[in-house]
Amino acid sequence: MKQAILIKRVYDKPLQKDGTRILVDRLWPRGLSTEEAAIDEWQKDLAPSTKLRTWYGHQQELWPSFQKQYVAELKKNKAVDGFIEKYKDTGTITLLYAAKNTEHTHALILQQYLKEQFTAEDNP
């Protein structure tokens, strides 16, 4: 099954087309109730490690190195396998994140990585 993996800020209005809404931040978004977030699941284990997240600190000059280090973490992360197995037959998935910077967020890296994993799953 072709997987549609979208990303959006958790603060943006939930839409029907979001499908399954999954928060992929390690920390709960500030000022947001569980009702407002309208998430189906919180997968904090898919987020960058606390060490990597604090090192990066949303400093754009560290972005290229952050990307490489986060992908290396994902390759070793057992939670990815569980996620693939759980959602392989789900239609649309929306990965939710809280960061204001939409061009330098771990969710972009995770989205691409998961797309590659789902494609590999479909083409063994």
N, C-alpha and C positions, 0 to 999 in steps of 0.2 A: 504494500500500500504506500502510495506517495504521501510523504509527510509534509504538511505545511507548518513551518515553524516561524512565527512572527515574534517581534519584540516591541514593547512599548513601556513607557513610564507607568508605574503603578498609580501615579496621581492622575493620569488621564482617565476619562470616563470609560467604564466598562461597556463593551458592546457585544451584542450577540455573536458577531462574526469572529470574536476573539477565540471562541472554542474553549478549550481547557486552559484556564489561567493559572500559571505557576510562577510564584515569586522565587527568584533565583539570587536574592541577596542574603548575605550571612546575618545581617542585622535587620530588624523590623523597621520599616520606613517611618520617619518622624511624623508625628501629628496625624496619623492615619489609623482609623479604627478597622477592625477586621471586616465590618460590614462595608465600609467605604472601599476597601481594597478589593473586595469581591474575588478573592482567590479561591481556587479549588484545592491547591496544595502549596506548601512551602518547602522547597528543595534547597535548603541552605548548604547542603553538602556539595552542591554543584558550583557554588560561588568560590572565588579565589580564597585561598587560606588567609587566615588573619594576618600572618606574617607578610604575605605578598601584598595584601590589600593595604596594610599600613605603610609598607615600603613605597608602594606606588603613589598613594595619597592624591590621586587624580592630577598628577603633574604631567602635562602633555609631553614634555621632553623625555619622559621615561616610558611613553606608550609603546614604542617598538620592543623594548626589552620586556615590558610587562606582558605583551602579547605572547612572546616566546615562552616566558616562564609559566604563564597561565595554561597554555596548551600542554606544556610538559606536565603540569599538575593534573590536567584532565586525562592525559594518557595513562596515568597511574591511579586514577580515581575509580574505585569500585562502584561508587554511586552512579557513574555514567552507565555502566552495564545494566544496573537495576532500572534506571530511567528508560533506557532503550527497550528493555524487555516489557516494562509496564505500558509504555506509550506507543509501541510499534504499530498497533492497530487503531490508534486514535487519529481522527481527522486533523483538525487544526489545533495547534498548541500555541499559546502566547506566553513568552517568557517576560516576566515583569521585573523591572528594576527601578530603583529610586533616584539614581544619579541625575543631576541636572544636565550634564554634558552628554548629549545623545550620540556624539561622534567618537567618544573615547570611553566607552563603557564595556565592562566585561561581558555584558549580555550579547554584544555583537560577536565577540570571539566565541562564546558558548553557542550562539545560534549557528554559526558556520561549522563549528566542530560537530554539533549534533546532526546537522544536515548530512555531513560526510559519513557519520556513523550510521544513520538510518539508510543512506544509499548503499553502504557496504553490507548492511543487513539484508537489503532487498536483492543484492547481487553477490551472493557468496562465492 
